[in-house]
Amino acid sequence: MQVYNLGIDEATKSNQATVTYQIVKTTPATPSTSAVDTVVFEKQLDSKDLGAHSDQMTVEKTLPISGLEPGKYKVKIKINDAISKQEIAQSAPFVVE
């Protein structure tokens, strides 16, 4: 995932973004219940940990899926820019068989 137009702190000349990774399991709806999303993995990193110091960064990470039970999941990535006070998120579904 590529992120552009991050705010830059004038004092440090770098961004202050937080990246949150989640793997979410979706339990399908039944006639008596609605679908439920359960977070099964979450990790948060600062952009400094990723070596990103400009107004853009590329987020590339391997997440552990060994040990996930068969079912439908989503990987979610959320970027929170502390300087511009903006947040963006992307998700993609996947299936473990």
Biopython code that builds the backbone (N, CA, C, O; Angstrom):
import numpy as np
from Bio.PDB.StructureBuilder import StructureBuilder

atoms = [
    (1, "MET", "N", (0.860, -1.169, 0.000)),
    (1, "MET", "CA", (0.000, 0.000, 0.000)),
    (1, "MET", "C", (0.900, 1.224, 0.000)),
    (1, "MET", "O", (1.832, 1.322, 0.799)),
    (2, "GLN", "N", (0.617, 2.151, -0.896)),
    (2, "GLN", "CA", (1.364, 3.391, -0.937)),
    (2, "GLN", "C", (0.518, 4.517, -0.358)),
    (2, "GLN", "O", (-0.670, 4.633, -0.657)),
    (3, "VAL", "N", (1.141, 5.341, 0.470)),
    (3, "VAL", "CA", (0.459, 6.436, 1.142)),
    (3, "VAL", "C", (1.158, 7.737, 0.735)),
    (3, "VAL", "O", (2.384, 7.843, 0.784)),
    (4, "TYR", "N", (0.350, 8.722, 0.334)),
    (4, "TYR", "CA", (0.886, 9.998, -0.127)),
    (4, "TYR", "C", (0.317, 11.146, 0.695)),
    (4, "TYR", "O", (-0.691, 10.996, 1.386)),
    (5, "ASN", "N", (0.984, 12.298, 0.608)),
    (5, "ASN", "CA", (0.533, 13.553, 1.215)),
    (5, "ASN", "C", (0.441, 13.499, 2.730)),
    (5, "ASN", "O", (-0.467, 14.083, 3.322)),
    (6, "LEU", "N", (1.373, 12.803, 3.357)),
    (6, "LEU", "CA", (1.430, 12.820, 4.822)),
    (6, "LEU", "C", (1.908, 14.191, 5.287)),
    (6, "LEU", "O", (2.689, 14.854, 4.605)),
    (7, "GLY", "N", (1.434, 14.602, 6.444)),
    (7, "GLY", "CA", (1.886, 15.861, 7.012)),
    (7, "GLY", "C", (3.336, 15.739, 7.476)),
    (7, "GLY", "O", (3.766, 14.671, 7.914)),
    (8, "ILE", "N", (4.084, 16.834, 7.380)),
    (8, "ILE", "CA", (5.489, 16.858, 7.793)),
    (8, "ILE", "C", (5.653, 17.829, 8.950)),
    (8, "ILE", "O", (5.217, 18.978, 8.875)),
    (9, "ASP", "N", (6.284, 17.362, 10.020)),
    (9, "ASP", "CA", (6.602, 18.199, 11.172)),
    (9, "ASP", "C", (7.771, 19.105, 10.788)),
    (9, "ASP", "O", (8.835, 18.612, 10.414)),
    (10, "GLU", "N", (7.587, 20.398, 10.876)),
    (10, "GLU", "CA", (8.632, 21.339, 10.470)),
    (10, "GLU", "C", (9.885, 21.222, 11.335)),
    (10, "GLU", "O", (10.991, 21.440, 10.842)),
    (11, "ALA", "N", (9.735, 20.886, 12.597)),
    (11, "ALA", "CA", (10.893, 20.801, 13.495)),
    (11, "ALA", "C", (11.767, 19.590, 13.184)),
    (11, "ALA", "O", (12.994, 19.690, 13.171)),
    (12, "THR", "N", (11.129, 18.446, 12.933)),
    (12, "THR", "CA", (11.893, 17.207, 12.707)),
    (12, "THR", "C", (12.053, 16.867, 11.234)),
    (12, "THR", "O", (12.852, 15.999, 10.883)),
    (13, "LYS", "N", (11.299, 17.545, 10.364)),
    (13, "LYS", "CA", (11.306, 17.291, 8.921)),
    (13, "LYS", "C", (10.923, 15.842, 8.584)),
    (13, "LYS", "O", (11.422, 15.268, 7.616)),
    (14, "SER", "N", (10.033, 15.263, 9.394)),
    (14, "SER", "CA", (9.550, 13.907, 9.112)),
    (14, "SER", "C", (8.063, 13.814, 9.437)),
    (14, "SER", "O", (7.491, 14.705, 10.066)),
    (15, "ASN", "N", (7.457, 12.727, 8.999)),
    (15, "ASN", "CA", (6.030, 12.531, 9.263)),
    (15, "ASN", "C", (5.826, 11.888, 10.636)),
    (15, "ASN", "O", (6.782, 11.456, 11.280)),
    (16, "GLN", "N", (4.579, 11.832, 11.067)),
    (16, "GLN", "CA", (4.219, 11.183, 12.323)),
    (16, "GLN", "C", (2.971, 10.349, 12.086)),
    (16, "GLN", "O", (1.880, 10.692, 12.541)),
    (17, "ALA", "N", (3.149, 9.256, 11.371)),
    (17, "ALA", "CA", (2.018, 8.396, 11.039)),
    (17, "ALA", "C", (2.100, 7.093, 11.838)),
    (17, "ALA", "O", (3.182, 6.623, 12.192)),
    (18, "THR", "N", (0.930, 6.531, 12.107)),
    (18, "THR", "CA", (0.824, 5.239, 12.776)),
    (18, "THR", "C", (0.143, 4.279, 11.815)),
    (18, "THR", "O", (-0.880, 4.604, 11.213)),
    (19, "VAL", "N", (0.725, 3.089, 11.679)),
    (19, "VAL", "CA", (0.179, 2.063, 10.798)),
    (19, "VAL", "C", (-0.356, 0.934, 11.675)),
    (19, "VAL", "O", (0.367, 0.392, 12.512)),
    (20, "THR", "N", (-1.635, 0.581, 11.476)),
    (20, "THR", "CA", (-2.246, -0.519, 12.224)),
    (20, "THR", "C", (-2.642, -1.607, 11.239)),
    (20, "THR", "O", (-3.359, -1.360, 10.270)),
    (21, "TYR", "N", (-2.157, -2.827, 11.507)),
    (21, "TYR", "CA", (-2.493, -3.992, 10.698)),
    (21, "TYR", "C", (-3.460, -4.862, 11.493)),
    (21, "TYR", "O", (-3.265, -5.066, 12.691)),
    (22, "GLN", "N", (-4.486, -5.369, 10.848)),
    (22, "GLN", "CA", (-5.425, -6.282, 11.508)),
    (22, "GLN", "C", (-5.774, -7.425, 10.568)),
    (22, "GLN", "O", (-5.887, -7.239, 9.356)),
    (23, "ILE", "N", (-5.942, -8.615, 11.145)),
    (23, "ILE", "CA", (-6.586, -9.718, 10.453)),
    (23, "ILE", "C", (-7.892, -9.945, 11.191)),
    (23, "ILE", "O", (-7.906, -10.168, 12.401)),
    (24, "VAL", "N", (-8.990, -9.887, 10.448)),
    (24, "VAL", "CA", (-10.327, -9.952, 11.023)),
    (24, "VAL", "C", (-11.049, -11.173, 10.451)),
    (24, "VAL", "O", (-11.109, -11.348, 9.234)),
    (25, "LYS", "N", (-11.597, -12.018, 11.333)),
    (25, "LYS", "CA", (-12.382, -13.169, 10.889)),
    (25, "LYS", "C", (-13.849, -12.771, 10.860)),
    (25, "LYS", "O", (-14.366, -12.177, 11.807)),
    (26, "THR", "N", (-14.514, -13.110, 9.752)),
    (26, "THR", "CA", (-15.932, -12.812, 9.596)),
    (26, "THR", "C", (-16.737, -14.075, 9.850)),
    (26, "THR", "O", (-16.593, -15.068, 9.137)),
    (27, "THR", "N", (-17.591, -14.032, 10.879)),
    (27, "THR", "CA", (-18.521, -15.121, 11.151)),
    (27, "THR", "C", (-19.812, -14.787, 10.432)),
    (27, "THR", "O", (-20.411, -13.744, 10.693)),
    (28, "PRO", "N", (-20.256, -15.663, 9.522)),
    (28, "PRO", "CA", (-21.441, -15.330, 8.728)),
    (28, "PRO", "C", (-22.704, -15.180, 9.572)),
    (28, "PRO", "O", (-22.816, -15.719, 10.673)),
    (29, "ALA", "N", (-23.633, -14.440, 9.021)),
    (29, "ALA", "CA", (-24.930, -14.235, 9.682)),
    (29, "ALA", "C", (-25.747, -15.520, 9.625)),
    (29, "ALA", "O", (-25.635, -16.309, 8.687)),
    (30, "THR", "N", (-26.565, -15.706, 10.641)),
    (30, "THR", "CA", (-27.529, -16.809, 10.671)),
    (30, "THR", "C", (-28.916, -16.176, 10.742)),
    (30, "THR", "O", (-29.021, -14.958, 10.888)),
    (31, "PRO", "N", (-29.968, -16.960, 10.643)),
    (31, "PRO", "CA", (-31.311, -16.365, 10.742)),
    (31, "PRO", "C", (-31.544, -15.600, 12.050)),
    (31, "PRO", "O", (-32.339, -14.661, 12.081)),
    (32, "SER", "N", (-30.858, -15.993, 13.127)),
    (32, "SER", "CA", (-31.093, -15.326, 14.419)),
    (32, "SER", "C", (-29.994, -14.341, 14.820)),
    (32, "SER", "O", (-30.139, -13.634, 15.817)),
    (33, "THR", "N", (-28.884, -14.284, 14.048)),
    (33, "THR", "CA", (-27.793, -13.365, 14.394)),
    (33, "THR", "C", (-27.300, -12.648, 13.144)),
    (33, "THR", "O", (-27.525, -13.104, 12.023)),
    (34, "SER", "N", (-26.629, -11.526, 13.349)),
    (34, "SER", "CA", (-26.011, -10.833, 12.221)),
    (34, "SER", "C", (-24.534, -11.236, 12.142)),
    (34, "SER", "O", (-23.992, -11.820, 13.081)),
    (35, "ALA", "N", (-23.895, -10.919, 11.022)),
    (35, "ALA", "CA", (-22.485, -11.246, 10.836)),
    (35, "ALA", "C", (-21.640, -10.542, 11.900)),
    (35, "ALA", "O", (-21.942, -9.423, 12.314)),
    (36, "VAL", "N", (-20.577, -11.223, 12.333)),
    (36, "VAL", "CA", (-19.712, -10.679, 13.372)),
    (36, "VAL", "C", (-18.268, -10.694, 12.879)),
    (36, "VAL", "O", (-17.794, -11.711, 12.372)),
    (37, "ASP", "N", (-17.572, -9.573, 13.024)),
    (37, "ASP", "CA", (-16.149, -9.493, 12.714)),
    (37, "ASP", "C", (-15.363, -9.558, 14.016)),
    (37, "ASP", "O", (-15.635, -8.807, 14.953)),
    (38, "THR", "N", (-14.378, -10.470, 14.069)),
    (38, "THR", "CA", (-13.548, -10.648, 15.253)),
    (38, "THR", "C", (-12.089, -10.432, 14.871)),
    (38, "THR", "O", (-11.591, -11.079, 13.950)),
    (39, "VAL", "N", (-11.397, -9.532, 15.567)),
    (39, "VAL", "CA", (-9.980, -9.280, 15.311)),
    (39, "VAL", "C", (-9.184, -10.447, 15.887)),
    (39, "VAL", "O", (-9.247, -10.715, 17.087)),
    (40, "VAL", "N", (-8.426, -11.148, 15.021)),
    (40, "VAL", "CA", (-7.622, -12.282, 15.474)),
    (40, "VAL", "C", (-6.137, -11.944, 15.525)),
    (40, "VAL", "O", (-5.354, -12.690, 16.113)),
    (41, "PHE", "N", (-5.739, -10.821, 14.910)),
    (41, "PHE", "CA", (-4.344, -10.375, 14.960)),
    (41, "PHE", "C", (-4.332, -8.870, 14.769)),
    (41, "PHE", "O", (-5.055, -8.338, 13.926)),
    (42, "GLU", "N", (-3.502, -8.177, 15.561)),
    (42, "GLU", "CA", (-3.363, -6.730, 15.407)),
    (42, "GLU", "C", (-1.956, -6.326, 15.772)),
    (42, "GLU", "O", (-1.402, -6.804, 16.762)),
    (43, "LYS", "N", (-1.379, -5.452, 14.981)),
    (43, "LYS", "CA", (-0.044, -4.912, 15.260)),
    (43, "LYS", "C", (-0.023, -3.456, 14.832)),
    (43, "LYS", "O", (-0.580, -3.096, 13.795)),
    (44, "GLN", "N", (0.619, -2.626, 15.632)),
    (44, "GLN", "CA", (0.694, -1.200, 15.347)),
    (44, "GLN", "C", (2.163, -0.790, 15.286)),
    (44, "GLN", "O", (2.961, -1.175, 16.140)),
    (45, "LEU", "N", (2.511, -0.004, 14.267)),
    (45, "LEU", "CA", (3.878, 0.493, 14.098)),
    (45, "LEU", "C", (3.850, 1.987, 13.808)),
    (45, "LEU", "O", (2.896, 2.498, 13.222)),
    (46, "ASP", "N", (4.904, 2.682, 14.223)),
    (46, "ASP", "CA", (5.084, 4.079, 13.835)),
    (46, "ASP", "C", (5.796, 4.118, 12.496)),
    (46, "ASP", "O", (6.562, 3.212, 12.170)),
    (47, "SER", "N", (5.550, 5.157, 11.724)),
    (47, "SER", "CA", (6.202, 5.279, 10.418)),
    (47, "SER", "C", (7.722, 5.309, 10.566)),
    (47, "SER", "O", (8.440, 4.901, 9.653)),
    (48, "LYS", "N", (8.217, 5.786, 11.703)),
    (48, "LYS", "CA", (9.671, 5.789, 11.940)),
    (48, "LYS", "C", (10.222, 4.366, 11.960)),
    (48, "LYS", "O", (11.349, 4.128, 11.526)),
    (49, "ASP", "N", (9.422, 3.413, 12.466)),
    (49, "ASP", "CA", (9.840, 2.011, 12.488)),
    (49, "ASP", "C", (9.943, 1.436, 11.084)),
    (49, "ASP", "O", (10.659, 0.460, 10.860)),
    (50, "LEU", "N", (9.230, 2.040, 10.140)),
    (50, "LEU", "CA", (9.242, 1.578, 8.750)),
    (50, "LEU", "C", (10.276, 2.327, 7.910)),
    (50, "LEU", "O", (10.414, 2.072, 6.714)),
    (51, "GLY", "N", (10.996, 3.244, 8.536)),
    (51, "GLY", "CA", (12.005, 4.008, 7.814)),
    (51, "GLY", "C", (11.427, 5.067, 6.897)),
    (51, "GLY", "O", (12.084, 5.493, 5.947)),
    (52, "ALA", "N", (10.203, 5.496, 7.173)),
    (52, "ALA", "CA", (9.538, 6.497, 6.329)),
    (52, "ALA", "C", (9.641, 7.867, 6.977)),
    (52, "ALA", "O", (9.142, 8.075, 8.083)),
    (53, "HIS", "N", (10.295, 8.811, 6.285)),
    (53, "HIS", "CA", (10.481, 10.148, 6.860)),
    (53, "HIS", "C", (9.972, 11.260, 5.957)),
    (53, "HIS", "O", (10.095, 12.432, 6.315)),
    (54, "SER", "N", (9.407, 10.937, 4.803)),
    (54, "SER", "CA", (8.944, 11.973, 3.886)),
    (54, "SER", "C", (7.421, 12.055, 3.905)),
    (54, "SER", "O", (6.776, 11.497, 4.793)),
    (55, "ASP", "N", (6.844, 12.756, 2.919)),
    (55, "ASP", "CA", (5.394, 12.913, 2.865)),
    (55, "ASP", "C", (4.714, 11.711, 2.208)),
    (55, "ASP", "O", (3.506, 11.730, 1.974)),
    (56, "GLN", "N", (5.491, 10.665, 1.913)),
    (56, "GLN", "CA", (4.905, 9.442, 1.369)),
    (56, "GLN", "C", (5.643, 8.229, 1.920)),
    (56, "GLN", "O", (6.791, 8.322, 2.354)),
    (57, "MET", "N", (4.958, 7.093, 1.892)),
    (57, "MET", "CA", (5.603, 5.855, 2.328)),
    (57, "MET", "C", (4.923, 4.670, 1.663)),
    (57, "MET", "O", (3.762, 4.738, 1.259)),
    (58, "THR", "N", (5.668, 3.593, 1.561)),
    (58, "THR", "CA", (5.146, 2.338, 1.053)),
    (58, "THR", "C", (5.065, 1.376, 2.220)),
    (58, "THR", "O", (6.057, 1.129, 2.906)),
    (59, "VAL", "N", (3.871, 0.833, 2.443)),
    (59, "VAL", "CA", (3.648, -0.114, 3.530)),
    (59, "VAL", "C", (3.672, -1.512, 2.920)),
    (59, "VAL", "O", (2.817, -1.862, 2.106)),
    (60, "GLU", "N", (4.654, -2.297, 3.322)),
    (60, "GLU", "CA", (4.787, -3.668, 2.822)),
    (60, "GLU", "C", (5.162, -4.545, 4.006)),
    (60, "GLU", "O", (6.217, -4.361, 4.613)),
    (61, "LYS", "N", (4.308, -5.488, 4.332)),
    (61, "LYS", "CA", (4.513, -6.296, 5.523)),
    (61, "LYS", "C", (3.983, -7.701, 5.289)),
    (61, "LYS", "O", (3.001, -7.887, 4.570)),
    (62, "THR", "N", (4.623, -8.680, 5.889)),
    (62, "THR", "CA", (4.134, -10.049, 5.878)),
    (62, "THR", "C", (3.431, -10.294, 7.205)),
    (62, "THR", "O", (3.980, -9.999, 8.266)),
    (63, "LEU", "N", (2.225, -10.830, 7.146)),
    (63, "LEU", "CA", (1.460, -11.092, 8.364)),
    (63, "LEU", "C", (1.307, -12.597, 8.549)),
    (63, "LEU", "O", (1.190, -13.337, 7.572)),
    (64, "PRO", "N", (1.309, -13.054, 9.809)),
    (64, "PRO", "CA", (1.226, -14.493, 10.062)),
    (64, "PRO", "C", (-0.192, -15.031, 9.855)),
    (64, "PRO", "O", (-1.142, -14.531, 10.458)),
    (65, "ILE", "N", (-0.335, -16.049, 9.002)),
    (65, "ILE", "CA", (-1.658, -16.659, 8.834)),
    (65, "ILE", "C", (-1.628, -18.156, 9.152)),
    (65, "ILE", "O", (-2.673, -18.808, 9.139)),
    (66, "SER", "N", (-0.443, -18.708, 9.438)),
    (66, "SER", "CA", (-0.404, -20.131, 9.804)),
    (66, "SER", "C", (-1.118, -20.294, 11.133)),
    (66, "SER", "O", (-0.838, -19.520, 12.048)),
    (67, "GLY", "N", (-1.966, -21.190, 11.288)),
    (67, "GLY", "CA", (-2.701, -21.334, 12.536)),
    (67, "GLY", "C", (-4.085, -20.709, 12.488)),
    (67, "GLY", "O", (-4.860, -20.858, 13.433)),
    (68, "LEU", "N", (-4.412, -20.011, 11.403)),
    (68, "LEU", "CA", (-5.773, -19.498, 11.271)),
    (68, "LEU", "C", (-6.695, -20.656, 10.894)),
    (68, "LEU", "O", (-6.363, -21.480, 10.041)),
    (69, "GLU", "N", (-7.832, -20.703, 11.531)),
    (69, "GLU", "CA", (-8.825, -21.724, 11.212)),
    (69, "GLU", "C", (-9.410, -21.455, 9.831)),
    (69, "GLU", "O", (-9.418, -20.309, 9.382)),
    (70, "PRO", "N", (-9.904, -22.494, 9.144)),
    (70, "PRO", "CA", (-10.564, -22.251, 7.862)),
    (70, "PRO", "C", (-11.722, -21.271, 8.032)),
    (70, "PRO", "O", (-12.454, -21.314, 9.021)),
    (71, "GLY", "N", (-11.871, -20.392, 7.051)),
    (71, "GLY", "CA", (-12.956, -19.416, 7.100)),
    (71, "GLY", "C", (-12.647, -18.194, 6.275)),
    (71, "GLY", "O", (-11.642, -18.141, 5.567)),
    (72, "LYS", "N", (-13.532, -17.199, 6.372)),
    (72, "LYS", "CA", (-13.398, -15.944, 5.639)),
    (72, "LYS", "C", (-12.770, -14.896, 6.547)),
    (72, "LYS", "O", (-13.152, -14.741, 7.707)),
    (73, "TYR", "N", (-11.796, -14.182, 5.990)),
    (73, "TYR", "CA", (-11.061, -13.172, 6.738)),
    (73, "TYR", "C", (-10.928, -11.907, 5.899)),
    (73, "TYR", "O", (-11.213, -11.899, 4.702)),
    (74, "LYS", "N", (-10.485, -10.831, 6.564)),
    (74, "LYS", "CA", (-10.106, -9.591, 5.901)),
    (74, "LYS", "C", (-8.785, -9.139, 6.499)),
    (74, "LYS", "O", (-8.566, -9.269, 7.704)),
    (75, "VAL", "N", (-7.916, -8.614, 5.671)),
    (75, "VAL", "CA", (-6.744, -7.916, 6.180)),
    (75, "VAL", "C", (-7.073, -6.429, 6.067)),
    (75, "VAL", "O", (-7.499, -5.954, 5.015)),
    (76, "LYS", "N", (-6.867, -5.698, 7.175)),
    (76, "LYS", "CA", (-7.157, -4.269, 7.208)),
    (76, "LYS", "C", (-5.877, -3.515, 7.540)),
    (76, "LYS", "O", (-5.118, -3.915, 8.423)),
    (77, "ILE", "N", (-5.648, -2.425, 6.827)),
    (77, "ILE", "CA", (-4.514, -1.553, 7.115)),
    (77, "ILE", "C", (-5.060, -0.146, 7.303)),
    (77, "ILE", "O", (-5.764, 0.388, 6.446)),
    (78, "LYS", "N", (-4.722, 0.439, 8.441)),
    (78, "LYS", "CA", (-5.201, 1.784, 8.763)),
    (78, "LYS", "C", (-3.987, 2.686, 8.998)),
    (78, "LYS", "O", (-3.075, 2.324, 9.742)),
    (79, "ILE", "N", (-3.980, 3.855, 8.364)),
    (79, "ILE", "CA", (-2.912, 4.849, 8.530)),
    (79, "ILE", "C", (-3.505, 6.066, 9.212)),
    (79, "ILE", "O", (-4.477, 6.647, 8.729)),
    (80, "ASN", "N", (-2.918, 6.452, 10.338)),
    (80, "ASN", "CA", (-3.369, 7.629, 11.077)),
    (80, "ASN", "C", (-2.247, 8.662, 11.035)),
    (80, "ASN", "O", (-1.165, 8.433, 11.577)),
    (81, "ASP", "N", (-2.505, 9.792, 10.393)),
    (81, "ASP", "CA", (-1.529, 10.867, 10.255)),
    (81, "ASP", "C", (-1.748, 11.860, 11.396)),
    (81, "ASP", "O", (-2.723, 12.612, 11.389)),
    (82, "ALA", "N", (-0.854, 11.861, 12.361)),
    (82, "ALA", "CA", (-1.003, 12.711, 13.545)),
    (82, "ALA", "C", (-0.836, 14.198, 13.230)),
    (82, "ALA", "O", (-1.363, 15.039, 13.958)),
    (83, "ILE", "N", (-0.127, 14.532, 12.178)),
    (83, "ILE", "CA", (0.096, 15.937, 11.847)),
    (83, "ILE", "C", (-1.100, 16.539, 11.117)),
    (83, "ILE", "O", (-1.580, 17.608, 11.495)),
    (84, "SER", "N", (-1.586, 15.868, 10.077)),
    (84, "SER", "CA", (-2.723, 16.404, 9.324)),
    (84, "SER", "C", (-4.067, 16.001, 9.929)),
    (84, "SER", "O", (-5.117, 16.462, 9.481)),
    (85, "LYS", "N", (-4.031, 15.144, 10.944)),
    (85, "LYS", "CA", (-5.249, 14.671, 11.630)),
    (85, "LYS", "C", (-6.185, 13.940, 10.670)),
    (85, "LYS", "O", (-7.405, 14.074, 10.765)),
    (86, "GLN", "N", (-5.613, 13.168, 9.747)),
    (86, "GLN", "CA", (-6.401, 12.388, 8.800)),
    (86, "GLN", "C", (-6.128, 10.911, 8.996)),
    (86, "GLN", "O", (-5.071, 10.515, 9.486)),
    (87, "GLU", "N", (-7.107, 10.099, 8.601)),
    (87, "GLU", "CA", (-6.971, 8.653, 8.702)),
    (87, "GLU", "C", (-7.502, 8.025, 7.420)),
    (87, "GLU", "O", (-8.549, 8.422, 6.909)),
    (88, "ILE", "N", (-6.772, 7.044, 6.907)),
    (88, "ILE", "CA", (-7.255, 6.282, 5.761)),
    (88, "ILE", "C", (-7.166, 4.802, 6.102)),
    (88, "ILE", "O", (-6.365, 4.394, 6.943)),
    (89, "ALA", "N", (-7.992, 4.007, 5.444)),
    (89, "ALA", "CA", (-7.986, 2.566, 5.688)),
    (89, "ALA", "C", (-8.297, 1.833, 4.402)),
    (89, "ALA", "O", (-9.066, 2.311, 3.568)),
    (90, "GLN", "N", (-7.694, 0.673, 4.252)),
    (90, "GLN", "CA", (-7.959, -0.210, 3.124)),
    (90, "GLN", "C", (-8.121, -1.617, 3.688)),
    (90, "GLN", "O", (-7.535, -1.957, 4.716)),
    (91, "SER", "N", (-8.920, -2.424, 3.006)),
    (91, "SER", "CA", (-9.072, -3.819, 3.420)),
    (91, "SER", "C", (-9.194, -4.697, 2.193)),
    (91, "SER", "O", (-9.564, -4.241, 1.111)),
    (92, "ALA", "N", (-8.873, -5.973, 2.385)),
    (92, "ALA", "CA", (-8.982, -6.944, 1.294)),
    (92, "ALA", "C", (-9.390, -8.285, 1.906)),
    (92, "ALA", "O", (-8.810, -8.713, 2.904)),
    (93, "PRO", "N", (-10.380, -8.944, 1.314)),
    (93, "PRO", "CA", (-10.826, -10.228, 1.848)),
    (93, "PRO", "C", (-9.904, -11.370, 1.388)),
    (93, "PRO", "O", (-9.266, -11.276, 0.340)),
    (94, "PHE", "N", (-9.843, -12.435, 2.176)),
    (94, "PHE", "CA", (-9.166, -13.664, 1.769)),
    (94, "PHE", "C", (-9.812, -14.829, 2.495)),
    (94, "PHE", "O", (-10.498, -14.645, 3.500)),
    (95, "VAL", "N", (-9.588, -16.027, 1.980)),
    (95, "VAL", "CA", (-10.193, -17.234, 2.524)),
    (95, "VAL", "C", (-9.101, -18.226, 2.890)),
    (95, "VAL", "O", (-8.159, -18.428, 2.124)),
    (96, "VAL", "N", (-9.223, -18.842, 4.057)),
    (96, "VAL", "CA", (-8.345, -19.936, 4.463)),
    (96, "VAL", "C", (-9.158, -21.218, 4.341)),
    (96, "VAL", "O", (-10.224, -21.344, 4.944)),
    (97, "GLU", "N", (-8.655, -22.161, 3.565)),
    (97, "GLU", "CA", (-9.383, -23.417, 3.356)),
    (97, "GLU", "C", (-8.743, -24.554, 4.117)),
    (97, "GLU", "O", (-9.223, -25.686, 4.056)),
]
sb = StructureBuilder()
sb.init_structure("model")
sb.init_model(0)
sb.init_chain("A")
sb.init_seg("    ")
for serial, (resi, resn, name, xyz) in enumerate(atoms, 1):
    if name == "N":
        sb.init_residue(resn, " ", resi, " ")
    sb.init_atom(name, np.array(xyz, "f"), 0.0, 1.0, " ", f" {name:<3s}", serial, name[0])
structure = sb.get_structure()
